[in-house]
Amino acid sequence: MHLYVADHPLINHKLTLLRDKNTPSPMFRQLVDELMTLLAYESTRNVRVETIDVETPITKTQGQVMACLLYTSDAADDSLR
Protein backbone atom coordinates (compact mmCIF):
# COMPACT_ATOMS: atom_id res chain seq x y z
CA MET A 1 0.00 0.00 0.00
CA HIS A 2 1.30 3.43 -0.96
CA LEU A 3 1.22 6.10 1.77
CA TYR A 4 1.16 9.78 0.86
CA VAL A 5 1.72 12.43 3.53
CA ALA A 6 -0.01 15.69 2.65
CA ASP A 7 2.52 18.02 4.22
CA HIS A 8 1.00 21.41 3.48
CA PRO A 9 0.89 24.28 6.01
CA LEU A 10 -2.83 24.92 5.47
CA ILE A 11 -3.69 21.23 5.94
CA ASN A 12 -1.54 21.08 9.07
CA HIS A 13 -3.17 24.24 10.45
CA LYS A 14 -6.71 22.92 9.96
CA LEU A 15 -5.78 19.49 11.30
CA THR A 16 -4.37 21.08 14.45
CA LEU A 17 -7.59 23.03 15.01
CA LEU A 18 -9.60 19.87 14.35
CA ARG A 19 -7.63 17.96 17.01
CA ASP A 20 -8.05 20.65 19.68
CA LYS A 21 -10.50 19.47 22.35
CA ASN A 22 -11.75 23.08 22.69
CA THR A 23 -12.92 23.29 19.07
CA PRO A 24 -16.71 23.74 19.06
CA SER A 25 -18.78 21.17 17.13
CA PRO A 26 -19.87 23.54 14.33
CA MET A 27 -16.24 24.54 13.67
CA PHE A 28 -15.19 20.87 13.83
CA ARG A 29 -17.68 20.01 11.07
CA GLN A 30 -16.53 22.99 8.99
CA LEU A 31 -12.89 21.98 9.39
CA VAL A 32 -13.67 18.40 8.29
CA ASP A 33 -15.37 19.76 5.17
CA GLU A 34 -12.44 22.08 4.39
CA LEU A 35 -9.90 19.30 4.95
CA MET A 36 -11.81 16.98 2.62
CA THR A 37 -11.64 19.63 -0.12
CA LEU A 38 -7.92 20.18 0.39
CA LEU A 39 -7.22 16.44 0.42
CA ALA A 40 -9.26 16.01 -2.76
CA TYR A 41 -7.01 18.57 -4.44
CA GLU A 42 -3.93 16.72 -3.20
CA SER A 43 -5.24 13.31 -4.28
CA THR A 44 -5.91 14.49 -7.84
CA ARG A 45 -2.58 16.26 -8.28
CA ASN A 46 -1.24 13.59 -10.67
CA VAL A 47 -4.46 12.67 -12.48
CA ARG A 48 -4.02 12.35 -16.24
CA VAL A 49 -5.45 15.31 -18.13
CA GLU A 50 -6.24 15.84 -21.80
CA THR A 51 -6.26 19.05 -23.76
CA ILE A 52 -9.54 19.90 -25.48
CA ASP A 53 -10.72 22.77 -27.68
CA VAL A 54 -13.13 25.17 -25.97
CA GLU A 55 -15.10 28.03 -27.45
CA THR A 56 -15.52 30.88 -24.98
CA PRO A 57 -17.85 33.84 -25.53
CA ILE A 58 -14.82 35.79 -26.78
CA THR A 59 -12.58 33.35 -28.65
CA LYS A 60 -11.53 29.75 -29.19
CA THR A 61 -8.91 28.36 -26.83
CA GLN A 62 -7.72 25.14 -25.28
CA GLY A 63 -8.29 23.81 -21.81
CA GLN A 64 -7.60 20.70 -19.79
CA VAL A 65 -10.04 18.13 -18.47
CA MET A 66 -9.38 15.16 -16.23
CA ALA A 67 -9.22 12.14 -18.52
CA CYS A 68 -10.90 9.86 -15.99
CA LEU A 69 -14.02 12.06 -16.13
CA LEU A 70 -13.84 12.68 -19.86
CA TYR A 71 -14.54 9.05 -20.62
CA THR A 72 -17.40 8.38 -18.21
CA SER A 73 -20.35 6.62 -19.79
CA ASP A 74 -23.27 8.57 -21.24
CA ALA A 75 -25.43 7.17 -18.47
CA ALA A 76 -23.26 8.85 -15.82
CA ASP A 77 -24.51 11.84 -13.92
CA ASP A 78 -23.88 15.05 -15.87
CA SER A 79 -22.32 16.60 -12.78
CA LEU A 80 -19.27 14.40 -13.30
CA ARG A 81 -18.40 16.12 -16.56
Secondary structure, 3 states (H helix, E strand, C coil): CCCCCCCCHHHHHHHHHHHCCCCCHHHHHHHHHHHHHHHHHHHCCCCCEEEEEEECCCCEEEEEEEHHHHCCCCCCCHHHC
